[in-house]
Amino acid sequence: MISLDPAELSIPERHHYLLGGVGPRPIAFASTIDSHNRPNLAPFSFFNVFSSNPPVLIFSPARSGRTGQTKNTLDNVKEVNEVVINVVTYDMVHQMSLASSPYEKGVNEFEKAGFTPIKSNKIKPFRVAESPIQFECKVLEIKELGQKGGAGNLIICEVVQIHINEDIINKEGRIDQTKIDLVSRMGGNWYCRANGDALFEIDKPITTIGIGVDSLPNKIRLSHELSGNDLGKLGNMLELPSSDVIEKEINSMNDVEMTLSNAKNLLNSYELLKAYAILSKVL
């Protein structure tokens, strides 16, 4: 394994390793306005949600690694403490990329990138009509992390209004993750699209407590045939099956071959008891 001291790396090298290793990162497509009411639109992948109560988002327009200059977005929120954070989908990703060009202050990226500005309800900056979710935010605090090139500036925002396109809402009234088609940033020029096989579900163990991997028999826990994900699934069982339960389960699977391959297939479909029963026999 390579071991690196960040203090011994150049800014571009640090940037490469940090952004290549931390991803995919959601994108804050930030709409701001300056004291002369000139709009600005720019994407930032140093971004996430940090609180639900109060609802708080944080993004960071870093200083240029080449010049050390601040971004227009940072300058604008210092003048007008408001921002709209628009989410980015696959259908708008190339326009968003165009908006990231280093245009001079005062240039309207809505026009340059071909986006449609719409008025916000509670703040001055415009929303991006093409974005399916738009967060109107008041800036609570700006935390400057340094004055040199590459230094971040944490813009801490409280969400005061949320706008959601009805087309991405499911029958339960929630945002449908299979419809929203979000994109995120990876390292270099790479992006990631959250759709198709890239999406999968894992039940959160919020109200249940699994037995843990350490409770599994050694022949299963130490098996080189099982992956960490396999063990994680088994460790989420609520109790270790007794020998009687295992025998009953084996007898109910008369048409299933007792093979490791079948056990792993059952694990993939979250039929944990059946998978465990087979593993207890074949390992």
Summary of the structure (lengths in Angstrom):
residues: 283
radius of gyration: 24.7
end to end distance: 31.8
largest distance: 77.1
contacts: 794
relative contact order: 0.12
helix: 32%
strand: 24%
